[in-house]
Amino acid sequence: MTLSYSHAHQQGSGTTEVVAVLVAITDHTARVLTVDQGKLLPNGPLMPLHRSLQAGVRQWVEEQTQQPLGYLEQLYTFVDTNRRNIDGHALVYVSYLGLVQETQMQVLQSKALWRDWYDYFPWENHLDGMPAIIMDFIVPALLDWANSVPDSIAQQRRRRQRIHLCWGVDTEVLDSVQDKNTYHQSSTTNGYDWVSEHVLLRYEMLYEAGLIPESSNYQPQKLPKHWAQIIGTPMYYDHRRVIATAISRLRAKIEYRPLIFGLMPDVFTLSQLQQSVEALSGVRLHKQNFRRLLDSQNLVTETGQSSSAQRGRPAKLYRFCHDIELQSLLMDSKLPKRK
């Protein structure tokens, strides 16, 4: 059966499905584990033999990907009214977030595929500043959507305010984008207040505006010919939305829980640690502030060894303080925000 991105599905008799977002950092790149050529996350129906939801998701992930799971937490549950089982009942989605250390990465013998999560959300990668696609294409398309509300100035204003809040673009810049005669690319350097945790809000706005293939309102004929390259790789059902939820959760939690260490090898340099946090957050961090905070909270300890660098001076190797992992269950342990 040929799947569409929004509605079509293989009908079964079950009413509950478990879906997993498995995250790893490889070569300072945040990646997610997918199946079906990157169009789906590992998933499967909850079966009577599963003693719990978590047991079900572990079984489906390991069967479909041969990837063992470590840290796992539930993301959220929702009813997908667009998907029905053979008896006409709506499907309940239960999603999970799992973290895998880089040392556990292996050549997968299944059809599973690791993908850079910015393949699905190119507008979320601000490591080199705001991506040009935001101001050149996405924001103008969203402004057209905001202005499309007939006979409702208040609703148009509300949509513009949402664009401002979700995309971090000052209202004056939005006005300049709207007036194409006065807008210049240099405007993107002013009034830029990006909140990295708003991944899900931005995705749902694009969905509501009909700007992504998963949306039932998607009308590609009204968009630029190369829009498919701008808007990222689509997925079946709501699986891209599930990834957006996982990224939002991770970006928020690394500011108060040291979850990053669940993605690191046993030993690492401070530069590798910072680059890994940046890969998750999508923004650059201030080096001195980052290291000062690590020192003040005793998150890492020196191993007494150094890396074998090919150029320059070898860097000291560190490991995670394991007692911090136990303490973090009882107290907050913050990692730094961007510069």
N, C-alpha and C positions, 0 to 999 in steps of 0.2 A: 504494500500500500504506500502511496506517496503522501508524505506528511506535509501539511502546511505549517507555517510558523505560529499560527494562533489557535486553530480549532481542531483540525483533524487528529485523530488518535486511534490506537488500536484498542478496541473495546474489550474489556474483561468483566469478570463478575465481582471483582473486589471494589472496595470504596476508599481504601487508604493506600497511598503510595509514599515511599521514603526516597528522598533525594539527598545526595551528598556533594558538598563543595570541598574537595580535598586540595589544600594549598601547600606549595613548597616554594622555596627560594633557591634558584640555581643560577650561578654566575650573576648574582645580584639582580635577578629578574624574578618577579612574582609570577607564579604559574598555577594553573588549575588543571586538574585531571578530568578529561572528557572521554566520551565514547561516541560511536557513530560518526566518525570523522569530524569531531569537534562540535557536533550539533546538539548533543545531549550531555547531561551530567550522569554519573553512575546512579541508577535508580531501579526500583522494582516494587512490586506490590507487597504489602505486609501480609505474611502468611500465618496460619494458625500455629505452625511449629516455632515461630519466633516468640521467645518469652518476653521480649520487650521491643520497643521501637528501635533502640540503639542496637540490639542484637540483629534486628532485621537489616539495618543499614550497613552494619559491618559485614554481614553475609553477602549482600548484593555487591558491595564495593569489591570485596576480595574475589568473588566469583567473576565479576565482569572485568576486573583490572589486574588481579593478582598483586595488588598493592596492599601491604599490611597497614592497619590503622593504629595510630597512637592516640594523641589528644583528640577528643570528640565532644562537641557540645551542640545542643539543639538550637536552631536558628529561629524558626517561626513556623506556624501552621496556618493554612488558609484553605478555603474551598474554591476550587476552580470550576466555576459554573459553566465554562465553555466545554468541559470534558465530562462525559457521562459514561457510566458502565452499561452493560447490556440490559440492565433492568431500569435504566433511566435515572439512576442516582448520581448526583454530582460527586466528583472525585475530591478527596481530602488530601492535600499535600503536606507532608511533614519533612522539613529540610534540616540538614545538619552541616556543621562546619568541622572539618578535620585538619590537623596540622601534621606535616611529615618533615622530619629532619633531612637535611641535604644528604647525609651519609646513608640514608635509607633508600635513596633513589636507585632505581634499577632499570635495566632494559626490559620493558614489559612485553610479554609474549602474547598478550591479548590484542584486541583492536583499540585499546585505550591509547589516548594521546595527550601528552602534556602541552598546554597552550599558554602563551603569555596572556595574562588577563587583560592587558591593554589592547590586545587584538579585538576584544569584545567591547572595550570602553576607551577608545583612543583619546577622547576628550578629558579623561581623568589623569593623564600623564603630564604633569607640570614640572618634571625634573629639569627641563630647559626653558621654563617659563610657560605662560599660557599658550596652548596650541593654537595656531592660526585658524584652524577650522572652527573654533568657537565663535570668534568675532566675524569671520568671513562668511560663514554658512549657517551655523546652528542658531546663534542669537538672531540674525535676520529672519530665519524661518520661524522661530518662536514668536518674534514680534508680529509677523504676518498672522500667525495663529491667534495672538492676543487681540489683534485688531479685527478679527473675523467675526467677533460676537456682534450680531445685529442689534441695533437700538439699545445698547447697554453700555454707557460710558463707564459706569461703576464696575462692571464685570471686566471690561477691557483694562481698567486701571488695576484691578486686583491681579489679573494675569501678568501685567507688567511688573508689579511688585514681587510676584513669585519668581519671575525671571531674575530680577535683581537679587533676591535672597538666595536662590538656588545656584546661580551661575557667578555670583560675586562681582557683577558688573554694576557700576554706579549708574544711577538714574540719568545723570547728565550724559554719560557715555551711551546709554540706550537711546537717548534723544538724538545723539549724533549719528548713531547707526541708522535710526529711522529716517533721518534726513541725509540721504546718500550724497548730496551735494557738499555737505560740510564734514562728513566723517572721514577721518584719516587713520591709518593703522597705528600711528603713534598714540592714539587715544587709549589703546589697550594698556598702556603703561600706567594710566591714572585711574583711580577709583576701582582698584582691583582687590577684592576681599574674598578670596577663595576659601571655602570651608571644605576640607578634604573628606570629612565624614558624610557629606550630603550626597553620596553616590546614588543611593536608592531614590532620593527625591528628584535628582536630575533625570534618572532613567524613567521614572514614572511620569515626569512632565513630557519627555519625548514620546512616551507611549500615548499619553492623553492627547497630544497634539498630532498624533498619526504620523510621526516622523521616523518610526522604526518598523521593519517588516512584521514584527510580532503583533503590532496593533491592528485591530480589525478596521481601523480608519486609514490605514496606510494607502497612499495614492502616489506611487513613484512617478507617474507621468507628470505630476505637478512639481517635481523636484529636479534639481540639476542632474544631468546624465550620469555624473560620477558620484552621486549621492551614496551609493552602496559602499564606496571606498571611504567616505567620510564618516559614516555612522557605525562602523564596526561590524564584526561578524555576527549575524543573527543566529538564534538557536530555536529549536522546537519548543512548543508549549511556553511555559513561563520560566524556563531554565536560566535565561540571561538575567531575569529579575532576581532569581535565587542567588546568582553570583553577586549581583549588585548589593543584595542584602548582606552577604558574607563580607564583602569588601568594606561596607559601612561599619559592620560590627568590629572587624579587625582594626580598622583605622581609629575607631573610638576607643577600643580596649587597650591598644598599645600605649595610650596616654596615661593609663592608670594601673595596668597589669603587665608584667614582663613576659607577655606571650611570645615575643620575638625569639626568645631563647628556645622555644619549642621548634623553631625552624632553622636553628643554627647547628653546625657541626660541633663536636665535643670541644674543640679548641679553635680559636679564631683571633684575628687582629681586631683592634678597635675600628679600623677603617672598614673592614668587612662587616662588622656589626652595624656601623652607621649606614653603609650602603644598602644593607638589607632592610633597615627601618625605612630608608628613603624609598626603596622599591615598593614597600607596602603603602606608604603614605602618599607617594606620587609627588612629593615636594622635597627640596633640598633642606638639610638641617645645618644649623650653625655649629661648626666643628668644636669650638672651644666650649660652648654651652652644653653640647651633647656630652663631652667627656667630663665636664665639671659635674654634671648631674649624675653620671655613672659613679663617679668617685664619692659624691655626697650620700648616695643611697646604697653603696656597697653591693652593687649588682654583679660585679665581675671580680675575679682575682687573677693575678699573674701566675703563669705556669712555670716561670723560670726559663722558658725556652723562647726562641725567636724563629720567625718564618725565614725560609730560604729564598729571599728575594733575588731576582735576576738583576735588577737595577737598584741603585741606592742602598740605603742602610736597612738591614733586616728589621722588621717590626716585631715588637713583643707579642707573644701569644697569651691569650686569656681564656678562662673558662667561666661558666656561669656558677655563681655561688649557690650550691644546692639548698642551703638552708633558707635562701631567699624565696625559693619556690614554695616552701612550707609556710613562711611568714606571709607571703602574698595572699594566702587564703584568708588571712585575718585582717590585713591592712592594705591600703592602696600603695602602689609603687609606680610612680609616674615616669614616663619617658618624655623627652623634650618635644615641644612643638617646633614648627619650622621657623626659620630665621625671620 
